Amino acid sequence: MELKTIHCFLAQPSKGEETQPTIGGAAVPKKGPLFTMLKGVFDKAESECRIDISFNHNANGEQQNDCRDLLIAYITSHKVAVGRSIGVRLQSVTTQKSGLGLFFLMAGSEGQRAKLVLSRFPADQGILAEQKRNSLSVEFLEKVFMKSATAYKSAVYEGRITPSDFWTGRAVDKQINLPGDHVANYWIRDFLASDFTTTPAAGTKRLAVALRAAMSLTSDSEAKAQLAAAVTLASSVAGTVTSVNDFCTRFGFSPETFEAVRKVMKHENLMAEHFQFDVAEFIRHIAFRSIELSNGGILTADASKFSDVFRQESVNDAEKTVRFTTEGKIVDQRLRKVKV
Amino acid sequence: MSSLIDAYYKRHETFLQIIAEKLEFHLKECFSSSPRIDRICARAKSVDRFLQKALKQEDGKRKYSDPLNQIYDQIGARIVTFYASDVPIIAAEVRKYFHPVENQVLVPESENEFGYVGEHFVLLLPTDVIAGIADNGEGGRFFELQIKTLFQHAWAEAEHDLGYKTTAPLTSLQKRKMAFTAAQAWGADQIFDELFREIQTTKS
């Protein structure tokens, strides 16, 4: 889609301030190295923004969202004055911790379809070094705006130019997993008034159900061991933004284990969808881990504490026989009709 | 007009019906452990009913300028619970697993009126349901979910059927009869809910 307009604004941190500082805005000419760099951001936005997001309804539960209204107004007008309102909105949620940022709005269209990319480049300090014939010139730069690998934020929306579209988009936020609600919520929740399209409970349930199904279906003992280890350690990813792919990678799944999980997913696309990991939801779906031995013994314990409850040692490596030991008081006994 | 019918008919046959079936299955999976649910169902809005809604007038002009993209209940789902106090519990679960773009608790405007009640959501179709099925229309990205008690459900179904069958506006007596049935359903919900809570308290 052709990039038609770029506006940029210097967004200052002014969260909670009654009077918002005046925000300057300028159109970026459609030529030169800055345009080339921003065109790259615009063109690659879909692949760079990997989190599916959706606007929230307003406080009255109505199908209306202030941020979405501003974005639609900008998409339909391409006017710097409307863009400035979006910049003011960004300023009004920016704290000193997030700091000064250079904010770009990049809009394109093709027939009845439009695309809007919002990008925030955080301010940093830098040094300009230039090699001259016989010397090196260095200069301190106080405000350098960088597409930082650790603090860059962007969002992309694409849809038909109609008031009913643009409810969903995609975002990237390199600070989303940082501790502290403000930093993590600043871009998607506070500024864009949105949330993940897949809720924490829905995404976590999908992952838990897939791990459980993969464990039942695979006959590969190595895959079973990896799945069990991941379940035991899953609470370490509490609150972080992840996907089924990310989770499997994080816990070092082999290609075979990865495949076992992929096989039980309803669709390949679900592997990549991002969500916030919800430990309580995970435990709801994988509360217990069981091991069945060749002698008929079945050991069951809380999934996250299984390794603490049962100590495992190898008896004969060649025959793969193991011994489990545990110690405790008998608090209950059960008889079951079927093996669970 | 015929292009609108054709477009909706095509979407209905190639997308909405398939999605409605998958959605019903998904909703049943999500709420299978919730107690006191009578039924969970999902349906694609029929071509006739879509057209009737698309042509709706408001203040002397068409309510929808782009009905294919503005009507968000092309897929409708309903969860029917036993008691009124179950509705907010189910609604909280809905918010937990789905992304709403609208959430309204419907109650008649005046204390002297009885009629359509329930908790309604417009929700994004989850990827679990739409993954791999292509449709580029905005109206096809959402579904309407209603949570109703058995009595609210029974009343709404009959009211909808009668409203759909009639060509002339209801007479004053017919309106009164309709309001009477709504009041009866409301009363039954109140009493059943009170009984349910009393018995629960006694048990515990």
Chai-1 contact restraints between the chains, C-beta under 6 A:
chainA,res_idxA,chainB,res_idxB,connection_type,confidence,min_distance_angstrom,max_distance_angstrom,comment,restraint_id
A,S54,B,H99,contact,1.0,0.0,6.0,A-B,restraint_1
A,S54,B,L124,contact,1.0,0.0,6.0,A-B,restraint_2
A,H57,B,P100,contact,1.0,0.0,6.0,A-B,restraint_3
A,H57,B,V101,contact,1.0,0.0,6.0,A-B,restraint_4
A,H57,B,E102,contact,1.0,0.0,6.0,A-B,restraint_5
A,G61,B,N103,contact,1.0,0.0,6.0,A-B,restraint_6
A,G61,B,Q104,contact,1.0,0.0,6.0,A-B,restraint_7
A,Q63,B,V101,contact,1.0,0.0,6.0,A-B,restraint_8
A,Q63,B,E102,contact,1.0,0.0,6.0,A-B,restraint_9
A,T162,B,D66,contact,1.0,0.0,6.0,A-B,restraint_10
A,T162,B,N69,contact,1.0,0.0,6.0,A-B,restraint_11
A,S164,B,N69,contact,1.0,0.0,6.0,A-B,restraint_12
A,S164,B,Q70,contact,1.0,0.0,6.0,A-B,restraint_13
A,S164,B,E138,contact,1.0,0.0,6.0,A-B,restraint_14
A,D165,B,E138,contact,1.0,0.0,6.0,A-B,restraint_15
A,W167,B,V101,contact,1.0,0.0,6.0,A-B,restraint_16
A,T197,B,H99,contact,1.0,0.0,6.0,A-B,restraint_17
A,T199,B,Y97,contact,1.0,0.0,6.0,A-B,restraint_18
A,A201,B,K96,contact,1.0,0.0,6.0,A-B,restraint_19
A,A201,B,Y97,contact,1.0,0.0,6.0,A-B,restraint_20
A,A202,B,Y97,contact,1.0,0.0,6.0,A-B,restraint_21
A,K266,B,D128,contact,1.0,0.0,6.0,A-B,restraint_22
A,H267,B,A131,contact,1.0,0.0,6.0,A-B,restraint_23
A,H267,B,G132,contact,1.0,0.0,6.0,A-B,restraint_24
A,N269,B,A131,contact,1.0,0.0,6.0,A-B,restraint_25
A,L270,B,T127,contact,1.0,0.0,6.0,A-B,restraint_26
A,L270,B,A131,contact,1.0,0.0,6.0,A-B,restraint_27
A,E273,B,T127,contact,1.0,0.0,6.0,A-B,restraint_28
